[in-house]
Amino acid sequence: MTIQRCDWAGSEPGMVRYHDEEWGVPSRDDAHLFEMLTLEGAQAGLSWSTILRKREGYRRVFAGFDAAKVARFTSRRIEKLLADPGIVRHRGKIESVVSNAACVLDVVAERGSLADYVWSFTEGRPVVNRWRTHSEIPSESPLSNALSKDLRRRGFRFVGPTTCYAFLQAVGVVDDHLVGCFRRGAR
């Protein structure tokens, strides 16, 4: 019997593992949410498989996505990161991780946690869509537009509506596993 997956998972082991074990699983862990927001921003213009291959590099250089530590990174540290082949060496994207970390700390101070803030957009419940084909899945939604607008208002960078939609899918706020996918509705 063949396991049915979302088309985008393909056959590359890293992508299959990500689809099967993580994508769409509701996360309320602030470090994981910060990580996924960072990785989705880094992905802009690149393939997700490229970002997955660099994920451990991101975890290493960005202190396991501890926002308090990352927010203290200096310009000297940023210059060192620009030479690290373990991450995407794009100045704007690297600088955004540091400034976004400071924004995460502001959100935590205001809302208690990044998770409380993110999940407040759906009253704490996942949005479960019923797409039958990959081509039906939008690249953004009213929800991702609202999140993007509010994040940008708070000073976050690399958080456009498409990035936010991918983030919401990744952390399970939006369940876009196709009808028929074995992971659909799995928590």
N, C-alpha and C positions, 0 to 999 in steps of 0.2 A: 504494500500500500504506500503510495506516495503522499508525503506531507504537503499540503497546500499552503503556500506562503504568499505574501504580498509580492507583486512582480519586481519591485525595486530591489529586493534583497538579493536577487541574482543567485550566483553559485560561489562567489568569492567567500572563503570561510569566515573572514572577519565581518563581512556584511551580514552573512547568514546568522552568525552568533549574535551580532548586535540586534538584528530583527527578532530573533527567537528569545533572547534573554532580557532585553532592555527597552527597546523602542516601544513606546506606548504604555509602559508600566507607570502608574501614578507615583510620582516622587514628591516627597515633602521634606527632603533633605536639602538644607540651604547650600551646602558646598556642592552637591550634585547639580542643583539648579543653576548656580553660578558657573559651574563647569560647562553645562550644556548651553547656556546663553553665550558663553565665550566661544565654544566650539562652533556653534551655529553662525556666529558672527565671523569667525575665521574662515568658514566654508564659503562665504560669498565669493563667487567666481571660480570656485574649485569644486572638485568632486568630494562627496562625503567619504568615499573610501580613502582618499588622500588624508583627510582629517582624522579618520579612525586610526590610520597607520601612525599618525603623529600624536595621538592622544596621550600616550605615556610621557612623551616629551613635554607636553603642556602641563601634565600633572607635576612633573619634576620641576620645571622652571617656575611654575606659578603656585608653589607651596601647597600643593594638594587642594588648591582653590580655597584656601583660607583667606577670606576677603580682608580681614584685619591685617594680615601680613602683606598681601599684595598691594593694598592701598598705600603702604609705606615704601614701595619700590621707588628708587631714585632715578634720575635721568642717567646716571652712570650704569645702573643695573639694566635699564632699558637698552642702552648701547650694547651691553654684553649679550642681551637676548637677540639683538639683530644679527648676531653672528652664529647663533645656535641653529644647526640644521635639524634639530628635533622638533621645531615648530615652524609655522609659516612666518617667514622673515619680512613682514610688512609693517613698517613703522606705525602707521595709523592703527592697524589692528592690535599691535602690541601695546601701544599707548592707551588704546581704548580699554584693554583689560584692567590696567592700573586705575584709570579714572572710573571705570564701571565698578571696581571694587569699592571705591569710596562711596559711590552711589548706593551700592548694596548696603553698606553700613548705615547710611541715612535711612534707607527703607526699613532696616531692622530696628533702628531707633524709633521710628515712627509707628511701624505696624507690628513689631514683635518678632517677625521673621520674614525672610524673603518668601518662604512658602505661603505664609498667611496672605501676603500681598498678591502673589501670582494666582493663588486659588480663589481669591476674593472675586476675580473676574467671572467665575462660574459658580459662585456661592458654594465652593468646596466640592463640587461634583464634576466628574468628567463629562465632556460633551462626546456622545457616542454617535458617530455618523454611520451611514449605511451605504457606502460606496461599493459598487460591484466591479469597477475597473479603475486602474490607476489614473486613466485620463479624466475621470470624474472628480478627482481630488483637486480642490483649488490650491493655488499657491499662497493665498491670503484669504482672510475672512473678516467680517465685522469685529469679531473677537480679537484677532491678531492686529487689526487696525487700531482698536481701542488700547490694547496693551502697548503697542509701539508708540502711540501718541503720548501715553502717560509716562512711559519710560524715557522718551526724549525730553518731555517736560521736566523730568527729574535729573536730566543731564547725562543719561546713558547714551552710548554711541554704538554704531553697528547693530542697531535694533530696528531695522525697517520692518514693515508689515510681513514680508515674505520670510525674513529671518525669524520673526516672532511666531509665525505660523509653524515653521519647522521646529522651533523650540517647544511650542505647546504640544505638538505631536510627540516629540522625543520624550518629554517628561510626563506624558499621559494625561495632560489636561484635556487634550483632544485625542480620542481614539479613532484613528483613521485606518485601522487594519481592515482590509477588504472583507466583505461578506464572503465566507468560505475559507478565509485564512484561519489556520488552527490557533493563532494567537488572539483572535478577535474576542474581546470581552475578558480575556485572561488578566488577572491582576497579579 
